[in-house]
Amino acid sequence: MDRPFVNWKFYELLQNDLKNQHNFQILCIGSCGLHILNNSFKHGEKATNRDINSILSSLHWLFKDTPVRRGDLMKLSSSEKFPLKFCCHRWLENVPCAERAIEIWTDICKYVSKVDYRDLLKVTCQSCCIIAQTAKDKLITVKLNFFLSVAKMLQPFSVLCQSYKPLVPFLAGDLFTLVKNMLEHFQVLKHDKCKSIDSISSLCSFYFADVANFNCADKVSIGFIGDELLKKKRAKKEASDKDVLDLKRDCQWSLIPSKDGDEILLQFKEFLDKVVKCSFSDFKTLDRKEQRLDTFLCQYFSVDKEKYRKLWDILILSHGQATVEREFSLNKALEVENLKENRATLLKE
C-alpha cells in the first residue's frame, strides 16, 4: 500500500463496493497502531520546539563520509565512537542514537571548540552550524535524557504489538497502563487529578487541555537521570531557576497533549457471566506471550459457536498490519552476519 491518504481512500472504495454488491461492510479499528504510537512520540517531542531530530540527524551527517572530521574527532575522543543515524520516520527506534549522542557529547563539545578556535579545519555546512549552536545549550544532555526516558517507556509496548497473535482485546488495558504509568512517572498532573484516572473510561473523558489539571512546573519530573543532572547543573550554577522551570514546562506539554454494537455488548456481558466467572482462574493466568488468544478462547466458544459468533470475530481481531510492519523493531533480531560471504543475511520466516 501507499501513503496513509491512499490507504484510507482504498478502504473507503472497498467499503462502498462491499455495501453495494454484498450489503455488508468490514469492521474498522482505525489506522496502524504502530504508526500512531511513533507519530504521537514524534509530535509530543516537537511540541517542545527543541528540534531533537535536527540535532541528532545533524550529529550523524556531520561525520558521515568525512574521513578528515572523523579523524579529528578520534583524536579528541577516548572511546573512538561516532554518532548513529537518526531515523526520521520511526522515532521509537532512535534509543541507540540518543544513547550514543549522550555518551560522546563531551567529545563533540571539544570538537566544536577546536573548530571555533581554528585548531581544526573550518566547517561551514548546515550540520556543523546546528551542532555548534546546540553545544552552547547547557541543558542539552538533560533534554536528550528526557527524550530517551520517554522513548524507553514506549518502546516495549511497540515491540509487544509487533506480533502475529490477535491482541486487540488487550490494547485498551495496555494503553491505559502505559499512559497512567507515564503520567505518574513524570508527575505531569496534580496528584488528585492523576488519581482520579482509575479506569479506561475516566482516561478517555479526562480533559488534558485544562491547565488547571497540570502540576506545578517545579514538581514535574523529567526522569531519574534528568532530575539528577538538573540538580548538579543548578548546584554548579550552569542553569538558572528560570531555565529549569522552562525545561520542565516543555516536558510537561510534550506528554499532554456499528449496527451490531449493542448485540455484541450483550453477548460480551453474558459471556463474562456464564463463561469467564466459571473459569476465572484460567483467564487470569493466561500468558499472552506464550499462548495465542484465539487458541485459548476456542475451547470456551466451542460450547455455542453460533450464539457468540459476532463476539468471537471481535475478540480475535488482530491489532493491525503486524505481518507487514514487524520490521519496526523485530527484523533487527533476525539479522545475522554471513562471515563466509562477508555480507549481512536476513532470515525470512
KAQUI-V531398 format. One line per field, one symbol per residue. phi: phi as a letter, one per 20 degrees, with the letter a starting at -180 (. if undefined). psi: psi as a letter, one per 30 degrees, with the letter a starting at -180 (. if undefined). burial: b if it has 9 or more other ideal C-beta (glycine too) atoms within 8 Angstrom, else e. A space follows every 10 residues. Layout:
phi->???
psi->???
burial->???
This chain:
phi->.efgffgfff ffffffffff eclbceeddn egffffffff fffffffele lgffffffff ffdelcgfff fffffeeeel dcfefeefdc ffeegfffff fffdffffff ffffffemfc gfcdffgfff fffffeefdf ffffffgfff fffeggffff febfffcgfe fgffffffff fffffelfdf gfffffedbf ffffefefff ffefffgfef edogffffff fffffelebe ffffffffff ffffeeg.fe gfffffffff fffedfffcg ffffefdffd cffffffgfe effbfffdgf fgfffdffeq efffeffgcf fffeeceeff elbeddfde
psi->laleeeeeee eeeeeeeeee efhlllkkga akfeeeeeee eeeeefffhf heeeeeeeee fegkhieeee eeeeefkffh llklkkjffi efggeeeeee eeegeeeeee eeeeeeggfl kkkgleeeee eeeeffjfge eeeeeeeeee efeeeeeeee filfkkfeff eeeeeeeeee eeeeefhell eeeeffigle eeeefkjffj fffklkeffk kgleeeeeee eeeeeghfkl eeeeeeeeee eefffd.lfg eeeeeeeeee eeefeeefhe eeeegkjfff kkeeeefeff ffeieeegee eeeefgklfa ieeegffeef feffklkjee ghlkkkkk.
burial->eeeeebbbeb beebbeebbe eeeeeeeeee eebbbbbbbe bbebbebbee ebbebbbbbb ebbeeeeebb ebbeebbeee eebbebbeee bbebbebbbb bbebbebbbb bbbbbeeeee eeeeeebbbb bbebbeeebb bbbbbbbbbb bebbbebbbb bbbebbbbbb beebbbebbb bbbebbbbbe eebbeebeee ebbeebeeee eebbbebeeb bbbeebbebb eebbeeeebe eebbbebbbb bbbbbbeeee eeebeebbee bbeebbeebe eeeeebebee eebbebbeee beeebeebeb bbbbbbbbbb ebeebbebbb beebbeebee eeeebeeee
